[in-house]
Amino acid sequence: MTTNDLLDVDGGANNGQNWPEIDAIDDLDMQVNGVLHSSANSTYIVEVFSSSAAHSSGFGPGETYLGQTFVTTDNAGSGTWTFSGAGPFAAGTVLTATVTDIATSDTSHFSPAQTVSLSNSSIKDWDALDN
């Protein structure tokens, strides 16, 4: 696994493309929010995935493709992104993402896995509420 670097100036496979970070999972609004720190003033595709469990490395995997969104970085190489329509997720679902530079087609490895917890999941037992 590679580490993210300031302004993504390293090299190697896929030019060492920085991976996106998942900052928040808002299950009520069915959104996944994150940030990308990469090359300045560039546009990227963020692809979001779900899995039943995290890989032992803490990054990925991506069992189920959920969809994509776009992010454009600013002069400092940072950009925030939101992916909508992803949930609801059951507690314990693992989310991860990759990013692809539109100009170069360089793709990152999977982001660190984030697990949906009861505090960020709006899954309810509707049968229990009816009683």
PEFENNOR-V612466 format. One record per pair of residues at least 4 apart in sequence whose C-alpha atoms are under 7 Angstrom apart, sorted by the first residue. I is the first residue (numbers start at 1). J is the second residue. Records with the same first field share a line. If there is no record, write none. Layout:
# PEFENNOR-V612466
I->J + J
This chain:
# PEFENNOR-V612466
2->16
4->8 + 18 + 19
5->18
6->38
7->37 + 38 + 39 + 40 + 77
8->17 + 18 + 38 + 39
10->15 + 16
11->15 + 16
12->16
14->106 + 107
15->106
17->106 + 107 + 108
18->37 + 38 + 108
19->98 + 99 + 108 + 109 + 110 + 111
20->34 + 35 + 36 + 97 + 98 + 99 + 111
21->34 + 35 + 36 + 111
22->33 + 34 + 35
23->33 + 34 + 35
24->32 + 33 + 34
25->31 + 32 + 33 + 120
26->30 + 31 + 32 + 120
27->31 + 87 + 88 + 89 + 120 + 121 + 122
28->122
30->84 + 85 + 86 + 87 + 88
31->82 + 83 + 84 + 85 + 86
32->82 + 83 + 84
33->81 + 82 + 83
34->80 + 81 + 82
35->79 + 80 + 81
36->78 + 79 + 80
37->77 + 78 + 79
38->77 + 78
39->77
40->73 + 74 + 75 + 76 + 77
41->72 + 73 + 74 + 75 + 77
42->72 + 73
43->71 + 72 + 73 + 101 + 102
44->70 + 71 + 72 + 99 + 100 + 101 + 102
45->68 + 69 + 70 + 71 + 99 + 100 + 101 + 102
46->68 + 69 + 70 + 97 + 98 + 99 + 100
47->67 + 68 + 69 + 97 + 98 + 99
48->65 + 66 + 67 + 68 + 96 + 97 + 98
49->62 + 63 + 64 + 65 + 66 + 95 + 96 + 97
50->62 + 63 + 64 + 65 + 66 + 93 + 94 + 95 + 96
51->61 + 62 + 63 + 64 + 93 + 94 + 95
52->93 + 94
53->93 + 94
54->58 + 59 + 60 + 61 + 94 + 113
55->59 + 60 + 61
58->112 + 113
59->110 + 111 + 112 + 113
60->96 + 110 + 111 + 112 + 113
61->110
62->96
66->86
68->83
69->83
70->81
71->79 + 80 + 81
72->79
73->77 + 78 + 79
74->78 + 79
88->123
89->93 + 121 + 123
90->121 + 123
91->116 + 117 + 118 + 121
92->115 + 116 + 117
93->115 + 116
94->113 + 114 + 115 + 116
95->113 + 114 + 115
96->110 + 111 + 112 + 113 + 114
97->110 + 111
98->108 + 109 + 110 + 111
99->107 + 108
100->105 + 106 + 107 + 108
101->105 + 106 + 107
116->120 + 121
117->121
125->129
126->130
127->131
